[in-house]
Each structure stands twice: as structure tokens, then as C-alpha cells.
Amino acid sequence: MTTSAERFANGADTSAFAPTGPQIERLDDGSYRLTASTVVKQPRSTAFDFFADAANLDAITPPWLKFRILTLMPVEMGESTLIDYSLKLHALPVKWQSQIEDWRPGHEFTDVQVHGPYRSWRHTHRFESLDDHTTLVQDEVTYRVPGGRLIHGLFVRRDLVRIFRYRQQRLAELLGVAE
């Protein structure tokens, strides 16, 4: 199987590495999976380090969410790290706590919701070098919502697509977009 990096290095159509998503699919077990990717003009280590600094989460979160990190900064990121946030969803205040479940520096990490608005939330961030100065940043979120399909259809799908589109835009602005 050819990796993205090999296809990129071999001169594959670089439009294949253009931002994708956010795309949401319903899984057989009733949960949902959101996927999105962005290609940034930074080495993988730089892209990973940007995400490893919890303070940068504010820079890629839409202002309309009124997002705030409540955990004392700086946050030492690693496996089992807990981070507390507050935000507003449709003007309703929400407290959220996430925990880093898997931490593979330079490659990927996964945060899971401990407390928050979802029944479950598992967000994996992957970083793949396409060349020495270009990184494919991938998000995969598997989640369940209270109220199931109805609430998902009325609010959650639209909100998450909007949030992750904003995130992709900001990543391109802050880390540079690959051409």
C-alpha cells in the first residue's frame, strides 16, 4: 500500500492532498465519525508542536463559541493529561473536560471527553509528513450525542461542520497552506 507521503513525493496530483471535509458519517452502532484534513507548509514536528501547546486551541476555535481553557497554563501535554474548558453552545454555557488517552509525540494523539455535552467524544489528531516541509494534518472524531439522530440533524452536524471548517481555515492561516 502506498502512503500519502510516497504519492506526494512521486508527483501525484497534489489536489489529492487539499483540505478534505469536514465529512460526517453515521456508523452502524449509532455513533458518528467526522473526518477532516488539512495540508500545512510545516514540517511534521512543527505541526505536532503547534497542537501540543494547549494554548493554541484557542487560536483554532471559532470566537462565537466563547472558548476558554480553565486549566492553569501552561499545560504539560502527555498521556493522562486532563484539560478543563468552558464554551457556549447556542448561548448555553458548557463545561468540558478532556483527557489525553494516547500520546505519540510527532505522530498522533487522542483526546477523549471525560465530562461534556456529548455522550462520548474521541478525537484523534494524526500528522503525516508528505515531504520535509509539508504535513498532512488529519482529524478523526467519533462521537455520540444526547437525543440521537434528531439532535444531530437539527444542531450537531451543522455546528461541527462549521467549527471544523473554521479550524481548517485557521490552520492554513497560522501554519501556511501547501501549494
Secondary structure as a PSIPRED ss2 file (coil, helix, strand):
# PSIPRED VFORMAT (PSIPRED V4.0)

   1 M C   1.000  0.000  0.000
   2 T C   1.000  0.000  0.000
   3 T C   1.000  0.000  0.000
   4 S H   0.000  1.000  0.000
   5 A H   0.000  1.000  0.000
   6 E H   0.000  1.000  0.000
   7 R H   0.000  1.000  0.000
   8 F H   0.000  1.000  0.000
   9 A H   0.000  1.000  0.000
  10 N C   1.000  0.000  0.000
  11 G C   1.000  0.000  0.000
  12 A C   1.000  0.000  0.000
  13 D C   1.000  0.000  0.000
  14 T H   0.000  1.000  0.000
  15 S H   0.000  1.000  0.000
  16 A H   0.000  1.000  0.000
  17 F H   0.000  1.000  0.000
  18 A C   1.000  0.000  0.000
  19 P C   1.000  0.000  0.000
  20 T E   0.000  0.000  1.000
  21 G E   0.000  0.000  1.000
  22 P E   0.000  0.000  1.000
  23 Q E   0.000  0.000  1.000
  24 I E   0.000  0.000  1.000
  25 E E   0.000  0.000  1.000
  26 R E   0.000  0.000  1.000
  27 L C   1.000  0.000  0.000
  28 D C   1.000  0.000  0.000
  29 D C   1.000  0.000  0.000
  30 G C   1.000  0.000  0.000
  31 S C   1.000  0.000  0.000
  32 Y E   0.000  0.000  1.000
  33 R E   0.000  0.000  1.000
  34 L E   0.000  0.000  1.000
  35 T E   0.000  0.000  1.000
  36 A E   0.000  0.000  1.000
  37 S E   0.000  0.000  1.000
  38 T E   0.000  0.000  1.000
  39 V E   0.000  0.000  1.000
  40 V E   0.000  0.000  1.000
  41 K C   1.000  0.000  0.000
  42 Q C   1.000  0.000  0.000
  43 P C   1.000  0.000  0.000
  44 R H   0.000  1.000  0.000
  45 S H   0.000  1.000  0.000
  46 T H   0.000  1.000  0.000
  47 A H   0.000  1.000  0.000
  48 F H   0.000  1.000  0.000
  49 D H   0.000  1.000  0.000
  50 F H   0.000  1.000  0.000
  51 F H   0.000  1.000  0.000
  52 A H   0.000  1.000  0.000
  53 D C   1.000  0.000  0.000
  54 A H   0.000  1.000  0.000
  55 A H   0.000  1.000  0.000
  56 N H   0.000  1.000  0.000
  57 L H   0.000  1.000  0.000
  58 D H   0.000  1.000  0.000
  59 A H   0.000  1.000  0.000
  60 I H   0.000  1.000  0.000
  61 T C   1.000  0.000  0.000
  62 P C   1.000  0.000  0.000
  63 P H   0.000  1.000  0.000
  64 W H   0.000  1.000  0.000
  65 L H   0.000  1.000  0.000
  66 K C   1.000  0.000  0.000
  67 F C   1.000  0.000  0.000
  68 R E   0.000  0.000  1.000
  69 I E   0.000  0.000  1.000
  70 L C   1.000  0.000  0.000
  71 T C   1.000  0.000  0.000
  72 L C   1.000  0.000  0.000
  73 M C   1.000  0.000  0.000
  74 P C   1.000  0.000  0.000
  75 V C   1.000  0.000  0.000
  76 E C   1.000  0.000  0.000
  77 M C   1.000  0.000  0.000
  78 G C   1.000  0.000  0.000
  79 E C   1.000  0.000  0.000
  80 S C   1.000  0.000  0.000
  81 T C   1.000  0.000  0.000
  82 L E   0.000  0.000  1.000
  83 I E   0.000  0.000  1.000
  84 D E   0.000  0.000  1.000
  85 Y E   0.000  0.000  1.000
  86 S E   0.000  0.000  1.000
  87 L E   0.000  0.000  1.000
  88 K E   0.000  0.000  1.000
  89 L E   0.000  0.000  1.000
  90 H C   1.000  0.000  0.000
  91 A C   1.000  0.000  0.000
  92 L E   0.000  0.000  1.000
  93 P E   0.000  0.000  1.000
  94 V E   0.000  0.000  1.000
  95 K E   0.000  0.000  1.000
  96 W E   0.000  0.000  1.000
  97 Q E   0.000  0.000  1.000
  98 S E   0.000  0.000  1.000
  99 Q E   0.000  0.000  1.000
 100 I E   0.000  0.000  1.000
 101 E E   0.000  0.000  1.000
 102 D E   0.000  0.000  1.000
 103 W E   0.000  0.000  1.000
 104 R E   0.000  0.000  1.000
 105 P C   1.000  0.000  0.000
 106 G C   1.000  0.000  0.000
 107 H C   1.000  0.000  0.000
 108 E E   0.000  0.000  1.000
 109 F E   0.000  0.000  1.000
 110 T E   0.000  0.000  1.000
 111 D E   0.000  0.000  1.000
 112 V E   0.000  0.000  1.000
 113 Q E   0.000  0.000  1.000
 114 V E   0.000  0.000  1.000
 115 H E   0.000  0.000  1.000
 116 G C   1.000  0.000  0.000
 117 P C   1.000  0.000  0.000
 118 Y C   1.000  0.000  0.000
 119 R C   1.000  0.000  0.000
 120 S E   0.000  0.000  1.000
 121 W E   0.000  0.000  1.000
 122 R E   0.000  0.000  1.000
 123 H E   0.000  0.000  1.000
 124 T E   0.000  0.000  1.000
 125 H E   0.000  0.000  1.000
 126 R E   0.000  0.000  1.000
 127 F E   0.000  0.000  1.000
 128 E E   0.000  0.000  1.000
 129 S E   0.000  0.000  1.000
 130 L E   0.000  0.000  1.000
 131 D E   0.000  0.000  1.000
 132 D C   1.000  0.000  0.000
 133 H C   1.000  0.000  0.000
 134 T E   0.000  0.000  1.000
 135 T E   0.000  0.000  1.000
 136 L E   0.000  0.000  1.000
 137 V E   0.000  0.000  1.000
 138 Q E   0.000  0.000  1.000
 139 D E   0.000  0.000  1.000
 140 E E   0.000  0.000  1.000
 141 V E   0.000  0.000  1.000
 142 T E   0.000  0.000  1.000
 143 Y E   0.000  0.000  1.000
 144 R E   0.000  0.000  1.000
 145 V C   1.000  0.000  0.000
 146 P C   1.000  0.000  0.000
 147 G C   1.000  0.000  0.000
 148 G H   0.000  1.000  0.000
 149 R H   0.000  1.000  0.000
 150 L H   0.000  1.000  0.000
 151 I H   0.000  1.000  0.000
 152 H H   0.000  1.000  0.000
 153 G H   0.000  1.000  0.000
 154 L H   0.000  1.000  0.000
 155 F H   0.000  1.000  0.000
 156 V H   0.000  1.000  0.000
 157 R H   0.000  1.000  0.000
 158 R H   0.000  1.000  0.000
 159 D H   0.000  1.000  0.000
 160 L H   0.000  1.000  0.000
 161 V H   0.000  1.000  0.000
 162 R H   0.000  1.000  0.000
 163 I H   0.000  1.000  0.000
 164 F H   0.000  1.000  0.000
 165 R H   0.000  1.000  0.000
 166 Y H   0.000  1.000  0.000
 167 R H   0.000  1.000  0.000
 168 Q H   0.000  1.000  0.000
 169 Q H   0.000  1.000  0.000
 170 R H   0.000  1.000  0.000
 171 L H   0.000  1.000  0.000
 172 A H   0.000  1.000  0.000
 173 E H   0.000  1.000  0.000
 174 L H   0.000  1.000  0.000
 175 L H   0.000  1.000  0.000
 176 G C   1.000  0.000  0.000
 177 V E   0.000  0.000  1.000
 178 A C   1.000  0.000  0.000
 179 E C   1.000  0.000  0.000
